[in-house]
């Protein structure tokens, strides 16, 4: 597969008349980091005969380097002008992480996205600018697949089964929009991890907007949810044996659940 284009903060490289290229001219394989590199912190015991694990963490974010140049099918003169350089610098070289995805010739657009930022260096031939070398760095050890959006009508007698499609094992915290269809104390439980998120004193047609990852709660009734909340945010579980989550609610309600599955395929 070949990558000639990418999207960054809603704009495409091809919008500027540029393509991904390789000024090194190499045709062999190149090793790049795939992220998700795990650091195992250990302590020595028994005079070095054994090491006990003390902690585990991801030791790096995804990084890679690639070149860009003018598309020879669009330009006869491939020299990059100063206005073109300034346009690219304004777009790519910013002090924040923004959404990035590669467009492959045989892959569906935006299969995986990353939050990324660029450092840029010039590639000159005979002191004339013909290309840019982009060093990309992300804010995470992994990327994210397309957003999963699930909607269903829930009643206390119905159990809804939802799959956590992430490559990462453990819990993932989604965004929930819950429209209560009756008054009472609301709870949403997941038997896969035995957690139950509870909000008391809900009223009919109240809309609860809950960002479980960032711990943000909003009610359409403009009430203080913190006084009625058990501080156990809803999460989807994922294990080697089972990535199915079985969800029930204490009240009749309409639920919209959104999350980004973690993708470890690398850039």
C-alpha positions, 0 to 999 in steps of 0.5 A: 500500500502507498500513502500519498496524502494525509488529513490534518485538522480538516485539511488535506495535503493534496489541497496544497498541491503536495504529495508524500514522497521520499527524498532519500530514494530508498526502496527497502524496508524502513523501521518506524516506531509503532508506539505502544512500547511498554516499559517494565520497571523491575527490582532485583532479588536473590542476587540478580537471579530474579527480577520482580515487576514493580510497575508498568507504563507506556514509555513513548508516543507514536513518532515517524518522519516523512517527506513532502513535495509538490505533485509533479502531475500538477506542477512543471516547476517543483521549486517551493515558493516562499508563499507556499512554504508559509502556507504549509508552515501555518497549517502544519507547524502549530503548538497543539495536537490536532487530528491526523490521518493517512490516506492510503491508496487501498485503505478506506479513508480515515481508518485510524486517526491520531492527535499529532503535531509536526516539526519541519525541516527544509530539503534543498537541492543546490540551495533551492527548496524542493521539499520538506521533512516532517517529523510527526509526534502524537500525544498517545502511544496509540491511535483511534479508529472511527468513532463508534456510535450506539443508540438504543431504548432501554428498560429495566427488563432488557439487557443490552450487549455492547462490544468494546472494539479496542485493541487495548485491554482494560476499561474505556470511558465513553460519552453518554447522552441519556434521555429519561422517559420516567422519573426516579433514581437512575442507574446504568450497570455493566455486569462485565465489570460490576460497576454501576453509575447512579444519579438520583432524583431524575425527572421525566424527559431530563437529558443527562450528558456525561463525558465519562473520560473527562468526568463532565456531567450536565443535566437539561434540568440545570441542577447540580448533579454532583449532589445526586451522583455516586462518582462511579463513572460508566466504563466499557471493559475489554479482556482477552476472553471477552469484550462484550459488555452487558448493560442494564438501567433502572429506568426506561430511557433512550441512550446514545453511547459514543467512544473511539476504539483504541487502535495499535496498528501504528502509523 
